[in-house]
């Protein structure tokens, strides 16, 4: 399997922000002029025709670092349901149907059932938060997510005292997700959090980035963002949320527990068995930088793990 590094990304593969916005304006105008016509143009899906979102900016939870350019965020992804290399998701995820979309709520809660995403969003004010994202493979980004606190949603379902963990499940639709034909993981993709991690105000359910709806390759229409953990913890295209008394068996832990622990905290002192985690390369930069404990969010979240051996519970 060939996995390119950030240094391998060609300039021609990255869309400049100004070009990106001009292209969107062109597509918007073309849509108005050609209303009612069936249009099929090469690359139209990749152009990213997405709705703008109404949101407020939450500066209290945002990093002051400059966000990564949008084209780099949307062109370089881990989403194995659409391929194991970094570039296939941007090409193959465009066929994914994201509307209508529903989320099943199950397990240890007073209110369970199947809920329409549009109904959920009508009750959740959206805000923009600029978070760092650190990948276990050694690369990182700074992303302006648009979403709402996961805890705000979970409280509406009234979890019971037995709800110690929250389990999340990704969509598994073979007709639109060609990567499912490869048994890289035990599909569907599953992740989990402790209930206090899920309720932490930093934990976000994202529906957009850069002020627009999420692109499919970035986890549309609903994904988790847990900024102090490695990126694989932030599960994409969520279709089920289950409250449970037992710790969920997450997909990567099931596949290789030696390399991928349940907590997945960004900890530069715990090396991956095949590489060090002490340094990272920010997408768009040449030189590596020092990796920060809890991805730079130690002040906010270190208390969640007080007294725990973070080398054992990695």
Secondary structure, DSSP 8 states (H G I E B T S, - for coil): -----GGG--GGGS--HHHHHHHHHHHHHHHHHTTT-----TTTGGG----B---EE--TT--SS----HHHHHHS---GGG-SSTTHHHHHGGG---SS-EEEEEESBSS-EEEEHHHHHHTS--EEEEEEEE-TTSEEEEEEEEEEEHHHHHHTT-B-TT--EEEEEE---TTT-GGGGSTTS-SS-EEEEEHHHHHSTT-EEEEEETTEE--GGGTTT-EEE-TTBBGGGS--SEEEEEEESS----HHHHH-TTT--SS-B--TTS-BTTB--SEEEETT-SS-EE--GGGGTHHHHGGGGTT--TTT--
